[in-house]
Amino acid sequence: MLAAAEKLMVKRGNDDFTLTEVAKAGKVSIGSIYLRFDSKDDLIRAVHGRVLGRIGEEQDNMMQAIGDKATSLDDFARLFVEAYAELLKSYSPVLRPIMFRAIYDETISSLGRTSAEKLTQEAEAQMMRYASEFGRPDHARLVGNAFRMIYYTLARFLGLGSSPEAANQGNWEELKEDLAIMCAAFLRATGK
């Protein structure tokens, strides 16, 4: 039933479905759903937790692979932007409705924030490995802003947490390439 609810969220782009529709799609009785979940909200929160679990596992593997491969700031920026962009893109159909729900559902918002903070900390720690290449001494500020610029740009392109009409503007491959170059250049900039 979790898979069925997730598929309905992806298909519709929101969580505007009934438990009867979930029961039908999941080939279970409505009673089976109510045995496991007190409400539709609880079911949606369970779907969110399941999705975040998958994303978390993939993010951990992604960061491990990047850490193993990157030998310079340019390598890190290119590898990170490429991998993170594709991860967000692959999950964007289900993240989009979850992020819209997070606006008014504090439980979902909190879970998402915790998951995002874990990746932020890991990405910033890996960027710090190349601090000798940074152009300014305020390293924590630099890596924090670099990560946010990457995330905000990718999220906007994918329509995550913003208007769907704003999504898919421009060339995805060029965006990733340019974002990696901008990230490394920003971190190296002296600010003079």
Stockholm file with secondary structure:
# STOCKHOLM 1.0

chainA/1-192         MLAAAEKLMVKRGNDDFTLTEVAKAGKVSIGSIYLRFDSKDDLIRAVHGRVLGRIGEEQDNMMQAIGDKATSLDDFARLFVEAYAELLKSYSPVLRPIMFRAIYDETISSLGRTSAEKLTQEAEAQMMRYASEFGRPDHARLVGNAFRMIYYTLARFLGLGSSPEAANQGNWEELKEDLAIMCAAFLRATGK
#=GR chainA/1-192 SS CHHHHHHHHHHHTSSCCCHHHHHHHHTCCHHHHHHHCSSHHHHHHHHHHHHHHHHHHHHHHHHHHHHHHCCSHHHHHHHHHHHHHHHHHHHHHHHHHHHHHHTTCHHHHHHHHHHHHHHHHHHHHHHHTTGGGCSSSCHHHHHHHHHHHHHHHHHHHHTSSSCGGGTTCSCHHHHHHHHHHHHHHHHHCCCC
#=GC SS_cons         CHHHHHHHHHHHTSSCCCHHHHHHHHTCCHHHHHHHCSSHHHHHHHHHHHHHHHHHHHHHHHHHHHHHHCCSHHHHHHHHHHHHHHHHHHHHHHHHHHHHHHTTCHHHHHHHHHHHHHHHHHHHHHHHTTGGGCSSSCHHHHHHHHHHHHHHHHHHHHTSSSCGGGTTCSCHHHHHHHHHHHHHHHHHCCCC
//
